[in-house]
C-alpha cells in the first residue's frame, strides 16, 4: 500500500512526527481518550470484527455503529490528519 500525503510529511519531518506521537500518547491517557478506545473496542467486539484481521472497523455514524473498511473510516474521521 502506498503512503499517504500525511505519512510522507511525517517521514520527511521526524521532529514533527515525534511531537505528534507524544501528543497522541498523552491523549490516549486522558479520560476521554480511554473512553474512546474502550467504546471502539466494545463496538468492534459486538460486530464480530475485533481481532480477526478482516480490515473492518466500527464506524460511528448518525445512524449508529456500522462496519466500514479501516481505510475509509479512518480517512473520513481525520485520525491521520
Buried (B, 14 or more C-beta within 10 A) or exposed (E): EEEEEBEEEBEEEEEEBEEBEEEEEEEEEEEEBEEBEEEBEEBBEEBEBBEEEEEBBBBBEEEEBBBBEBEEBBBEEEEEE
